[in-house]
């Protein structure tokens, strides 16, 4: 499994209430020509798989922001929805 996808899955299955992944630019506007679109597809597939285990897809998000400029906004916009969801029940089960 891809390193990023494996890390996100492990974090959501063991200890984290949410995971935010940052990409450097919008897809197709980066020198990682194939990396960002591939990661986007993999994260979307991972969300489908984790949902089958009871993990709400809102607990993981992939954001693209040049030079990390909007990451504060991305983190801030993720906090309240995660608080409403409460603790990640899957991580409490210790899977």
C-alpha positions as CSV (number, residue, x, y, z in Angstrom):
1,X,0.0,0.0,0.0
2,X,1.1,3.6,-0.7
3,X,3.0,5.2,2.2
4,X,0.6,8.1,2.7
5,X,-2.5,5.9,2.4
6,X,-1.0,3.3,4.8
7,X,-0.2,6.1,7.4
8,X,-3.6,7.6,7.2
9,X,-5.3,4.2,7.6
10,X,-3.0,3.3,10.5
11,X,-3.7,6.6,12.2
12,X,-7.4,6.4,11.9
13,X,-7.5,2.8,13.0
14,X,-5.3,3.3,16.0
15,X,-5.2,6.7,17.6
16,X,-6.4,9.7,15.6
17,X,-9.7,11.4,15.4
18,X,-8.9,12.9,12.1
19,X,-6.1,13.2,9.5
20,X,-5.3,16.2,7.2
21,X,-3.0,15.6,4.3
22,X,-1.5,18.5,2.5
23,X,-0.5,18.6,-1.2
24,X,1.7,21.3,-2.5
25,X,-0.5,22.6,-5.3
26,X,-3.8,22.0,-6.9
27,X,-3.8,18.8,-8.9
28,X,-2.1,19.0,-12.3
29,X,-0.4,22.3,-11.3
30,X,2.7,20.9,-9.8
31,X,6.0,19.4,-10.8
32,X,4.6,16.2,-9.2
33,X,2.7,15.7,-12.4
34,X,1.2,12.3,-11.5
35,X,1.6,12.3,-7.7
36,X,-1.2,14.6,-6.6
37,X,-3.9,13.1,-8.8
38,X,-2.8,9.6,-7.8
39,X,-2.8,10.5,-4.1
40,X,-6.3,12.1,-4.6
41,X,-7.6,8.8,-6.1
42,X,-6.0,6.7,-3.4
43,X,-7.4,8.8,-0.6
44,X,-10.9,8.7,-2.1
45,X,-10.6,4.9,-2.3
46,X,-9.3,4.7,1.3
47,X,-12.3,6.7,2.5
48,X,-14.6,4.1,0.8
49,X,-12.7,1.2,2.5
50,X,-12.6,2.9,5.9
51,X,-16.3,3.7,5.7
52,X,-16.9,0.0,5.5
53,X,-15.2,-0.3,8.9
54,X,-17.3,2.5,10.4
55,X,-14.9,5.4,9.9
56,X,-16.7,8.6,8.8
57,X,-15.1,9.9,5.6
58,X,-15.0,13.4,7.1
59,X,-12.2,12.2,9.4
60,X,-9.7,12.4,6.5
61,X,-9.2,15.3,4.1
62,X,-6.7,16.0,1.3
63,X,-6.0,19.7,0.8
64,X,-3.9,21.3,-1.9
65,X,-2.3,24.7,-1.1
66,X,0.7,26.3,-2.7
67,X,3.4,26.9,-0.1
68,X,1.2,25.9,2.7
69,X,-0.6,29.2,2.5
70,X,-4.1,28.1,3.4
71,X,-3.3,25.3,5.8
72,X,-4.5,27.3,8.8
73,X,-7.8,27.7,7.1
74,X,-8.0,24.0,6.2
75,X,-7.2,22.9,9.8
76,X,-9.6,25.5,11.3
77,X,-12.4,24.3,9.0
78,X,-11.9,20.7,10.0
79,X,-11.9,21.2,13.7
80,X,-15.7,21.8,14.3
81,X,-16.9,18.9,12.1
82,X,-14.6,16.5,13.9
83,X,-15.7,17.8,17.3
84,X,-19.3,17.2,16.3
85,X,-18.4,13.6,15.3
86,X,-16.8,13.0,18.6
87,X,-14.0,10.5,19.3
88,X,-13.1,8.1,16.6
89,X,-14.9,4.9,17.8
90,X,-12.7,2.7,15.7
91,X,-9.6,3.9,17.5
92,X,-11.3,3.2,20.8
93,X,-11.9,-0.4,19.8
94,X,-8.1,-0.9,19.3
95,X,-8.3,-2.5,15.9
